[in-house]
Amino acid sequence: MDFQIVEESLLAMIGSFTGQLAADQLADMADLVRHGERGIAFEILCTQLDEYEVPVGQEALSTLRTIAASMEIDPDYCDRLETREERR
């Protein structure tokens, strides 16, 4: 996956949590993506989803895993979300 596709996918994923995470946090994450800090934005997104116990469906989780793999980010960020969803 090239950087443009990763960026677009990550921005779409961030936008998909509008109304579930604070608007200013989502805007900050999107800003980070646009300024080349995709990895930091991804880690913050996953951390916030976990911290605020936002439901993450299987499709979104799959997309997050694809984004993480393409950026070589530790899959633990996604694993925590999946483990939390399984406990529900």
C-alpha positions as CSV (number, residue, x, y, z in Angstrom):
1,M,0.0,0.0,0.0
2,D,1.5,3.3,-1.0
3,F,1.7,6.3,1.3
4,Q,-1.2,8.2,-0.5
5,I,-3.5,5.2,0.0
6,V,-2.4,4.8,3.6
7,E,-3.0,8.4,4.3
8,E,-6.5,8.3,2.6
9,S,-7.4,5.1,4.5
10,L,-6.2,6.5,7.8
11,L,-8.1,9.8,7.3
12,A,-11.3,7.9,6.4
13,M,-10.8,5.7,9.5
14,I,-10.4,8.8,11.7
15,G,-13.5,10.4,10.2
16,S,-15.5,7.2,10.8
17,F,-15.3,7.8,14.5
18,T,-16.9,11.3,14.4
19,G,-19.3,11.5,17.3
20,Q,-17.6,8.8,19.2
21,L,-14.3,10.6,20.0
22,A,-13.9,14.3,20.7
23,A,-13.9,16.4,17.6
24,D,-10.8,18.3,18.6
25,Q,-8.9,15.0,19.1
26,L,-10.0,13.7,15.7
27,A,-9.0,17.0,14.1
28,D,-5.5,16.8,15.7
29,M,-5.1,13.2,14.4
30,A,-6.1,14.3,10.9
31,D,-3.6,17.1,11.1
32,L,-0.9,14.7,12.1
33,V,-1.7,12.6,9.1
34,R,-1.6,15.5,6.8
35,H,1.8,16.6,8.2
36,G,3.4,13.2,7.6
37,E,3.0,11.8,11.1
38,R,0.8,8.9,10.1
39,G,2.2,6.5,12.7
40,I,1.7,8.8,15.6
41,A,-1.9,9.5,14.4
42,F,-2.6,5.8,14.1
43,E,-1.2,5.1,17.6
44,I,-3.2,7.9,19.1
45,L,-6.4,6.8,17.4
46,C,-6.1,3.2,18.6
47,T,-5.2,4.4,22.1
48,Q,-8.2,6.7,22.3
49,L,-10.5,4.0,21.0
50,D,-9.3,1.7,23.7
51,E,-9.3,4.3,26.5
52,Y,-12.8,5.5,25.7
53,E,-14.0,2.0,25.0
54,V,-15.4,2.9,21.6
55,P,-16.9,-0.1,19.8
56,V,-14.8,-1.1,16.8
57,G,-16.5,-3.5,14.4
58,Q,-14.7,-6.3,12.5
59,E,-14.6,-4.3,9.3
60,A,-13.0,-1.3,11.0
61,L,-10.6,-3.6,12.9
62,S,-9.6,-5.3,9.6
63,T,-8.9,-1.9,8.0
64,L,-6.9,-0.8,11.1
65,R,-4.8,-4.0,10.8
66,T,-4.1,-3.4,7.1
67,I,-3.0,0.2,7.8
68,A,-0.8,-1.0,10.7
69,A,0.8,-3.7,8.6
70,S,1.5,-1.3,5.7
71,M,3.2,1.2,8.1
72,E,5.0,-1.6,10.0
73,I,3.3,-0.6,13.3
74,D,3.2,-3.0,16.2
75,P,0.0,-5.1,15.8
76,D,-0.5,-4.8,19.6
77,Y,-2.5,-1.6,19.0
78,C,-5.1,-3.6,17.1
79,D,-4.9,-6.6,19.3
80,R,-5.9,-4.6,22.3
81,L,-9.0,-3.4,20.5
82,E,-9.9,-6.9,19.3
83,T,-9.4,-8.3,22.8
84,R,-11.7,-5.6,24.3
85,E,-14.4,-6.3,21.7
86,E,-14.3,-10.0,22.4
87,R,-14.9,-9.3,26.1
88,R,-18.2,-7.5,25.3
